[in-house]
Amino acid sequence: MPIKRFNKPSFHIAFLIFITFMVYAHTFDAGFVFDDYAQQEMLKLITSNQREMNLFSFIRAPEEATYYTQMTAVPWWTNTNWRIRYLRPVATLSHLFDYTLWGSNPVPYHVHNVILYALLVVLLYAFYRALCKHDLTAFCGALVFALQPCHYMTVRWPASRNDIICATFLVVSFICYVRFHEKKKPLFSILFFCSYILALLTKEIAFIFPVFFFTYDWIRFKKLKDLISSRWKVYLTLCIINCCYYLFYQVYGYGSYWYGERVLQDYPLDFLKAATTYLCSLFYGGVFASAGPDFLARYWALVAVLLLIVGYLVTRIWKQKDRFPEIRLCTLWIMLPLPFIVVPPLNDRLLIIPSIGFAYLAALAIVQFGKKGLALFFLVTALMLPPITNVIQAREHDKVLQTTYEHFHTALNKIIPHKTSRDKLFILNFPAVGMPELGLSGENYMYLALYFDLYYQYPEWQVPHYPLSAFDNNLSAAVLHVKEAGMKVYPLSPFDGAVTVQIIDDHHLRISHPTRYFFETNTEKLFSLNRTFVKGETFHLPDVTITLDEMEGDGVKSIVVAFVEPLDNPRYYFLFYDKGTWQRWHPLKGVDIFTNT
């Protein structure tokens, strides 16, 4: 009797909600990071009718790309063809709801994210029950999904909420589709189409989901002729919806330009790198998907072994497809999104949709296959290790995104005793901190200037757990003030290790790197796109001009930076990271002479 009580859907739902909040309650005080800052400023402008109601319209024209480069908010080599503009009104309304109620207090945003994630987990439980008609399997699948560590960044990062919302509407649409087949009620049909449209208006990945509806029907009907004759109206309607969506995107200039004509040549290799790390991350509950583009090159042997094990596991599961036909659907659910999410930078937050298929396969292996070895493997890797991995990943994430910044600010305070609005801060390199591929580089360029400007202009925001309370006050006024009088931040080098700096004369420096070249990583390509760099090309920024000095193939080996003022100008501060400490470089004392902090 007690066992039956624990096998009731009501208990399963309550436990899933409880475990989701237990695993992610620590994110409530995580503060804002990355795009959150830009979105807070956008929300302020939207509510004052100074901007279109779209949080995902970042860069729309060459003039805007140039403007952000001039502001040093994006790297100096950014291509003017760089675009980021998506149509995601549902996700925008979600953030607007939070902003209207809570302003820029980050805590409710994080609570909202966890609530949405718990809702998704419960809906997955309903979806899995509809697939297999087995409560324990559905519960196990939803639990595996809830614990997946590759969801950590998605749940923790408010700006990434669109992934959770999109997955939620896709699951709702599938539940309604299944119920419509069973009940034949028009209401389920209406809800199915409405949910699918809302998913499309949350994130573009929903565009491929008619393939999954078709696959589900094919499994049921088995014969293509019967399938088409019975469901052609559904497919025609989905086709019309997708065509209208695609045409709207093209006509109004939505989309992103991560891959240009030249970069597209690199796509097969990028896909191989991403697909291997993504699959390993799914099956082993690790953080492989957070790794950068060099991960595969350095650890190719380990990844190859892990991938062989993944292949073996998939083969073992696939052999059960006659007993459990939905295995075909879930395997496709894992594989099909991969070609559409392999864009730089690699990011594990994109795995939330593929892991819906993985969680169900893991549950089948644990509960219904009767294969003890396979069940034990997934019990360990999908249910026991993920909570531990989540804790490790959370600590590492905090270390990288907050503790490291705090140490950096402490170093700046020691290096720069007298800061004014006319100071110019030049960062020559960044430390390799935390996980091997993370640190103060890559897309963090987009926020460094804002961090430092706000930090030094507003002492009340210099909090120990920076930057949790950076947006408690009027951000619009703050950003306006920073633009007019703030300290300029120039990240001259994208490297995460030591660089060579040579004085040419009173106004010129040559900066080079001994082992790695510019524009080789995915993040660097994200900003440079398919630009062809040539020796002698110049980049004009306020106060400095950067010239490509030495080339090695398509890579840039060194740059020459021309400064408006002499290098010994007291307003210039050159920061260098070496041997575990931030250091200030004094040009007057000679080349490569540093003062420890």
C-alpha positions in Angstrom: 0.0 0.0 0.0 2.7 2.6 0.9 4.5 1.8 -2.4 1.3 2.4 -4.4 0.9 5.7 -2.7 4.4 6.8 -3.9 3.6 5.7 -7.4 0.7 8.1 -7.8 0.9 11.0 -10.3 0.1 13.6 -7.6 3.2 12.4 -5.6 5.3 12.3 -8.7 4.4 15.9 -9.6 5.0 17.2 -6.1 8.4 15.5 -5.8 9.5 16.8 -9.3 8.6 20.4 -8.2 10.4 19.9 -4.9 13.6 18.4 -6.4 13.7 21.2 -9.1 13.7 23.9 -6.5 16.1 22.0 -4.3 18.7 21.8 -7.2 18.3 25.4 -8.4 17.4 27.4 -5.3 21.0 28.5 -5.0 20.6 30.5 -8.2 18.2 33.0 -6.6 21.0 35.3 -5.5 23.1 34.8 -8.7 22.6 38.4 -9.9 22.8 39.5 -13.6 25.5 38.4 -16.1 26.2 38.9 -19.8 23.1 39.8 -21.8 21.1 40.6 -18.7 22.7 44.0 -18.5 21.9 44.9 -22.1 18.3 43.6 -21.6 17.8 45.7 -18.5 18.7 48.8 -20.4 16.5 47.8 -23.3 13.5 47.2 -20.9 14.0 50.7 -19.5 13.8 52.1 -23.0 10.9 49.9 -24.0 8.8 51.0 -21.0 9.5 54.7 -21.9 8.6 54.0 -25.6 12.1 54.8 -26.8 12.7 51.4 -28.4 10.8 48.7 -30.2 9.3 46.0 -28.0 12.0 43.4 -28.8 14.8 42.4 -26.3 16.4 40.3 -29.0 17.1 43.0 -31.6 20.7 43.8 -30.8 22.6 44.8 -33.9 20.5 45.8 -36.9 22.7 47.8 -39.3 26.4 48.5 -40.1 26.0 51.8 -38.3 25.1 50.1 -35.1 28.0 47.6 -35.3 30.4 50.6 -35.9 28.8 52.5 -33.0 29.3 49.6 -30.5 32.9 49.2 -31.7 33.6 52.9 -31.2 32.1 52.5 -27.7 34.5 49.6 -27.1 31.5 47.5 -26.2 32.5 44.9 -28.8 36.0 43.9 -29.9 37.8 46.3 -32.2 38.0 43.8 -35.1 34.2 43.3 -35.2 32.8 43.0 -38.8 30.4 45.7 -39.7 28.2 43.0 -41.2 27.7 41.5 -37.8 23.9 41.2 -37.0 21.9 39.8 -34.2 18.1 40.3 -34.6 15.5 37.8 -33.6 11.7 37.8 -33.4 10.9 36.6 -29.9 7.9 38.5 -28.5 6.9 35.8 -26.1 10.2 35.9 -24.3 10.3 39.7 -24.4 6.8 39.8 -22.7 8.1 37.5 -20.0 11.0 39.8 -19.2 8.7 42.9 -19.5 6.4 41.3 -16.9 9.3 40.9 -14.5 10.6 44.4 -15.1 7.2 46.0 -14.6 6.7 44.2 -11.2 10.3 44.1 -9.9 12.4 46.6 -11.8 16.0 45.6 -11.9 16.1 43.4 -8.8 17.6 40.2 -10.1 16.2 37.8 -7.5 12.6 37.6 -8.9 14.0 37.0 -12.4 15.9 33.9 -11.1 12.8 32.7 -9.1 10.7 33.1 -12.3 13.3 31.0 -14.3 13.1 28.2 -11.8 9.3 28.3 -11.7 9.3 28.0 -15.5 11.8 25.2 -15.4 9.7 23.3 -12.8 6.6 23.8 -15.0 8.5 22.3 -18.0 9.6 19.3 -15.9 5.9 18.7 -14.9 4.7 19.0 -18.4 7.4 16.6 -19.6 6.1 14.1 -17.0 2.7 14.4 -18.7 4.2 14.1 -22.1 6.2 11.0 -21.2 3.0 9.5 -19.7 1.2 10.1 -22.9 4.0 8.3 -24.8 4.4 5.2 -22.7 1.3 5.0 -20.5 3.6 4.1 -17.6 3.8 6.4 -14.6 7.2 5.2 -13.2 8.9 5.6 -16.6 7.4 9.0 -17.0 8.5 10.0 -13.5 12.0 8.7 -14.0 12.3 10.6 -17.4 11.2 13.9 -15.9 13.5 13.4 -13.0 16.5 12.8 -15.3 15.6 15.9 -17.3 15.3 18.0 -14.1 18.7 17.0 -12.9 20.6 17.4 -16.2 23.6 19.6 -15.4 23.8 20.8 -19.0 20.6 22.9 -18.2 22.5 24.8 -15.4 23.3 27.8 -17.5 19.8 28.0 -19.0 18.1 28.0 -15.6 20.7 30.3 -14.0 20.8 32.9 -16.7 17.6 35.1 -17.0 18.5 36.2 -20.6 18.4 32.5 -21.6 14.8 32.1 -20.5 13.7 31.8 -24.1 15.1 28.3 -24.3 12.9 27.1 -21.4 9.8 28.9 -22.7 10.3 27.5 -26.2 10.7 23.9 -24.9 7.6 24.4 -22.7 5.4 25.4 -25.6 6.8 22.6 -27.8 6.0 20.0 -25.1 2.5 21.4 -24.7 1.9 21.3 -28.4 3.0 17.6 -28.5 0.8 16.7 -25.5 -2.2 18.4 -27.3 -1.3 16.6 -30.5 -1.3 13.2 -28.8 -4.5 14.0 -26.9 -6.2 15.1 -30.2 -5.4 11.7 -31.7 -6.9 10.0 -28.6 -9.9 12.2 -27.9 -10.7 13.7 -31.3 -11.7 16.9 -29.7 -11.2 20.1 -31.7 -10.0 22.0 -28.6 -6.8 19.9 -28.5 -6.2 20.7 -32.2 -6.6 24.5 -31.6 -4.3 24.3 -28.6 -1.7 22.3 -30.6 -1.4 24.9 -33.3 -1.5 27.8 -30.9 1.3 26.3 -28.7 3.4 25.6 -31.8 3.0 29.2 -33.0 4.0 30.5 -29.5 7.1 28.3 -29.6 8.0 29.8 -33.0 7.6 33.3 -31.5 9.9 32.3 -28.6 12.9 30.7 -30.4 13.7 29.8 -34.0 14.6 26.2 -33.3 10.8 25.4 -33.1 10.8 25.7 -36.9 12.1 22.0 -37.3 9.4 20.5 -35.1 6.9 19.5 -37.8 9.4 16.7 -38.6 8.8 15.3 -35.1 5.0 15.4 -35.4 5.4 13.6 -38.8 7.7 11.0 -37.2 5.3 10.4 -34.3 2.5 9.8 -36.9 4.7 7.5 -39.0 5.4 5.3 -36.0 1.6 5.0 -35.4 0.4 4.5 -39.0 3.5 2.6 -40.3 2.3 3.1 -43.9 3.1 6.5 -45.5 -0.1 6.4 -47.6 -2.3 5.9 -44.6 -0.4 8.7 -42.8 -0.8 11.2 -45.6 -4.5 10.5 -46.2 -5.3 10.9 -42.5 -3.1 13.8 -41.5 -2.6 15.9 -44.6 -4.6 18.8 -43.3 -2.3 19.0 -40.2 0.9 19.0 -42.3 -0.5 21.5 -44.8 -1.4 23.9 -41.9 2.1 23.5 -40.3 3.7 24.1 -43.7 1.7 27.3 -44.2 2.6 28.5 -40.7 6.3 27.8 -41.3 6.3 29.5 -44.7 4.7 32.6 -43.3 7.2 32.7 -40.4 10.1 32.3 -42.8 8.9 35.0 -45.2 8.3 37.4 -42.3 11.8 36.8 -41.1 13.3 37.5 -44.5 11.2 40.5 -45.4 11.8 42.3 -42.1 15.5 41.5 -41.8 15.4 39.2 -38.8 18.1 36.6 -38.2 21.7 36.4 -37.3 24.8 36.3 -39.4 27.1 34.0 -37.5 28.2 32.2 -40.7 29.2 34.1 -43.7 30.2 32.6 -47.1 33.7 32.0 -46.0 33.0 30.8 -42.5 30.5 28.3 -43.8 33.4 26.3 -45.1 34.4 25.7 -41.5 30.9 24.5 -40.6 31.5 20.7 -41.1 34.5 20.8 -38.7 32.6 23.0 -36.2 29.6 20.6 -36.4 31.9 17.6 -35.7 33.4 19.4 -32.7 30.1 20.5 -31.3 28.2 17.3 -31.9 30.8 15.2 -30.2 30.9 17.4 -27.1 27.1 17.8 -27.0 26.5 14.1 -27.2 29.1 13.3 -24.5 27.5 16.1 -22.3 24.1 14.5 -22.7 25.0 10.9 -22.0 27.5 11.6 -19.2 25.9 14.5 -17.5 29.2 16.5 -17.7 30.0 20.0 -18.8 31.7 19.1 -22.1 29.4 21.4 -24.0 30.8 24.4 -22.2 34.2 23.7 -23.7 35.7 25.9 -26.3 36.9 25.1 -29.8 40.3 23.9 -28.6 38.9 21.2 -26.4 38.5 18.6 -29.1 42.1 19.2 -30.4 43.6 18.8 -26.9 41.5 15.9 -25.7 40.6 14.2 -28.9 41.5 10.7 -27.7 39.3 11.0 -24.6 36.4 12.4 -26.6 36.8 9.6 -29.2 36.6 7.0 -26.5 33.5 8.7 -24.9 31.9 8.9 -28.3 32.5 5.2 -29.0 30.7 4.5 -25.7 27.9 6.8 -26.7 27.6 4.9 -30.0 27.5 1.6 -28.1 24.8 2.8 -25.8 22.7 4.2 -28.6 23.0 0.8 -30.4 21.9 -1.1 -27.3 18.9 1.3 -26.9 18.0 1.2 -30.6 17.7 -2.6 -30.5 14.6 -2.1 -28.3 12.8 -0.1 -30.9 10.3 -2.8 -31.8 9.2 -3.1 -28.2 9.2 0.7 -27.7 8.5 2.4 -31.1 8.9 5.8 -29.5 12.6 5.2 -29.3 12.7 6.3 -33.0 11.1 9.6 -32.1 13.4 10.3 -29.1 16.6 9.4 -31.0 15.6 11.8 -33.7 14.7 14.4 -31.0 18.4 14.2 -29.8 20.0 14.2 -33.2 18.0 16.6 -35.4 18.5 19.8 -33.5 22.3 19.5 -33.5 22.9 20.9 -37.0 20.8 24.0 -36.1 22.5 24.8 -32.8 26.1 24.4 -33.8 27.0 28.0 -34.0 29.8 29.8 -32.2 30.2 30.1 -29.3 29.5 26.5 -28.2 27.1 26.6 -25.2 25.5 23.9 -23.2 22.3 26.0 -22.7 21.3 24.9 -26.2 20.9 21.3 -25.1 17.7 21.7 -23.2 15.6 20.7 -26.2 17.7 17.7 -27.4 17.8 16.4 -23.7 14.0 15.9 -23.8 14.6 12.9 -26.0 17.6 11.8 -24.0 15.8 11.8 -20.7 13.1 9.5 -22.0 15.6 7.0 -23.4 17.4 7.0 -20.1 14.2 6.4 -18.3 13.3 3.4 -20.5 16.8 2.0 -19.9 16.4 2.3 -16.2 12.8 1.1 -15.8 11.7 -1.1 -18.7 14.5 -2.7 -20.7 15.4 -5.3 -18.2 19.1 -4.8 -19.0 20.8 -4.5 -15.6 24.1 -3.2 -16.9 22.4 -0.5 -19.0 20.0 0.4 -16.1 23.0 0.7 -13.7 24.9 3.0 -16.1 22.0 5.4 -16.5 21.2 5.3 -12.8 24.7 6.5 -12.1 25.2 8.9 -15.0 21.7 10.3 -15.3 20.4 10.3 -11.7 23.3 10.1 -9.2 26.1 12.1 -10.7 24.1 15.0 -12.1 23.3 16.7 -8.8 27.0 16.5 -7.8 28.0 17.8 -11.2 25.5 20.7 -10.8 27.1 21.7 -7.5 30.6 21.6 -9.0 29.5 23.5 -12.0 27.7 26.1 -9.9 30.8 26.8 -7.8 33.0 27.0 -10.9 30.6 29.3 -12.6 30.5 31.6 -9.6 34.2 31.6 -9.4 34.6 32.6 -13.0 31.8 35.1 -13.3 31.9 36.8 -10.0 35.0 36.0 -7.8 37.3 36.6 -10.7 35.7 40.0 -11.5 36.0 40.9 -7.8 39.7 40.1 -7.8 40.1 42.1 -10.9 38.4 45.1 -9.3 40.6 44.7 -6.3 43.7 44.8 -8.5 42.4 47.8 -10.3 41.9 49.6 -7.0 45.6 48.9 -6.1 46.9 49.8 -9.5 44.9 53.0 -10.1 44.8 55.0 -6.9 43.4 58.2 -8.6 40.7 57.5 -11.2 39.0 60.3 -13.2 36.6 60.3 -16.1 39.5 61.1 -18.5 41.5 58.0 -17.7 42.1 55.4 -20.4 42.4 51.8 -19.4 44.2 49.5 -21.8 44.0 45.7 -21.1 46.7 43.8 -22.9 45.7 40.3 -22.0 43.3 38.2 -19.9 43.9 35.4 -17.4 42.9 31.8 -18.1 40.8 31.2 -15.0 38.3 28.6 -13.8 37.4 26.1 -16.5 40.1 26.0 -19.2 37.9 27.7 -21.9 36.4 30.4 -19.7 37.7 33.7 -18.4 37.7 37.4 -19.1 37.7 37.1 -22.9 35.4 36.2 -25.7 31.9 37.7 -25.6 32.7 39.3 -22.2 34.2 42.1 -24.3 30.7 43.3 -24.8 30.3 44.1 -21.1 33.7 44.9 -19.7 33.4 48.6 -20.5 30.0 48.8 -18.9 31.2 46.9 -15.8 34.1 49.2 -15.2 32.4 52.4 -16.1 29.6 51.8 -13.7 31.9 50.5 -11.1 34.1 53.5 -11.0 31.5 56.2 -11.6 29.1 54.9 -8.9 30.9 53.9 -5.6 27.6 52.6 -4.2 27.7 49.8 -6.7 31.1 48.6 -5.5 29.6 45.6 -3.6 31.7 42.6 -2.4 29.6 40.2 -4.5 29.8 42.4 -7.6 27.8 43.0 -9.6 24.5 41.8 -8.0 23.1 45.3 -7.2 24.5 47.2 -10.2 21.1 48.1 -11.5 19.2 49.2 -8.4 19.3 52.8 -9.7 18.6 54.7 -12.9 20.5 52.8 -15.5 19.6 55.0 -18.4 21.0 58.0 -16.6 24.1 56.0 -15.6 24.8 54.8 -19.1 24.3 58.3 -20.5 26.7 59.7 -18.0 29.3 57.0 -18.8 29.0 57.7 -22.5 29.7 61.4 -21.9 32.4 61.2 -19.2 33.2 57.6 -18.3 36.6 55.8 -18.2 37.3 54.3 -21.6 38.2 50.6 -21.6 40.3 49.2 -24.4 40.7 45.4 -24.5 43.5 45.4 -27.1 44.2 41.7 -27.0 41.8 38.7 -27.0 44.5 36.4 -25.6 44.2 34.4 -22.4 47.9 34.1 -21.8 51.1 36.2 -21.8 51.7 38.5 -24.8 54.8 40.3 -26.0 54.7 44.1 -25.9 57.3 46.2 -27.6 57.7 50.0 -27.6 58.2 51.3 -31.1 58.2 55.0 -30.1 56.5 57.4 -27.8 53.1 56.8 -29.4 53.2 53.2 -30.7 53.2 49.7 -29.2 53.6 46.3 -31.0 51.5 43.6 -29.4 52.0 39.9 -30.3 51.5 36.4 -29.0 54.1 33.7 -29.0 51.9 30.6 -29.5 48.4 31.6 -30.7 47.1 34.0 -33.3 44.1 36.3 -33.4 40.7 35.3 -34.8 41.1 31.5 -34.4 38.6 30.6 -31.7 34.9 30.4 -32.2 34.2 33.4 -30.1 36.7 35.5 -32.1 35.1 34.3 -35.4 31.7 35.3 -34.0 32.7 38.9 -34.1 35.0 38.8 -37.2 32.5 36.6 -39.3 33.9 36.1 -42.8 36.1 39.2 -42.9 39.4 38.6 -44.6 42.2 40.3 -42.7 45.1 41.7 -44.6 48.4 43.2 -43.4 48.2 47.0 -43.0 44.4 47.0 -42.4 43.5 49.7 -39.8 40.8 50.0 -37.2 40.0 53.5 -35.9 38.8 53.9 -32.4 38.6 57.0 -30.2 42.1 57.7 -28.9 43.7 54.7 -30.6 44.3 53.3 -34.1 45.1 49.6 -34.5 47.0 48.3 -37.5 47.5 44.7 -38.4 51.2 44.3 -38.4 52.3 40.7 -39.1 50.2 37.9 -40.6 50.5 34.1 -40.7 48.1 32.8 -43.2 44.7 34.1 -42.3 45.7 34.7 -38.7 47.0 37.9 -37.3 50.3 37.5 -35.5 50.9 41.0 -34.2 49.2 44.4 -34.1 50.6 48.0 -33.8 48.6 50.3 -31.7 49.0 54.1 -32.2 48.0 56.2 -29.2 46.8 59.8 -29.4 48.7 60.8 -26.3 52.3 59.7 -25.5 52.5 56.3 -23.8 53.7 57.9 -20.5 50.5 60.1 -20.3 49.4 59.9 -16.6 45.9 59.2 -17.8 46.9 55.9 -19.5 46.8 52.7 -17.5 48.2 49.5 -19.0 47.1 46.3 -17.4 48.8 43.0 -17.9 48.1 39.5 -16.4 51.1 37.4 -15.7 52.1 34.6 -13.2 48.7 34.7 -11.4 48.5 38.4 -10.7 47.2 41.6 -12.4 50.1 44.0 -13.0 50.5 47.5 -14.3 53.1 48.0 -17.0 55.1 51.2 -16.9 56.3 52.2 -20.4 58.8 54.7 -18.9 60.7 51.9 -17.1 61.3 50.0 -20.2 60.0 47.0 -22.1 58.3 44.1 -20.1 58.9 45.8 -16.7 56.0 45.4 -14.3 54.8 46.4 -10.9 53.2 43.7 -8.9 49.9 44.3 -7.2 
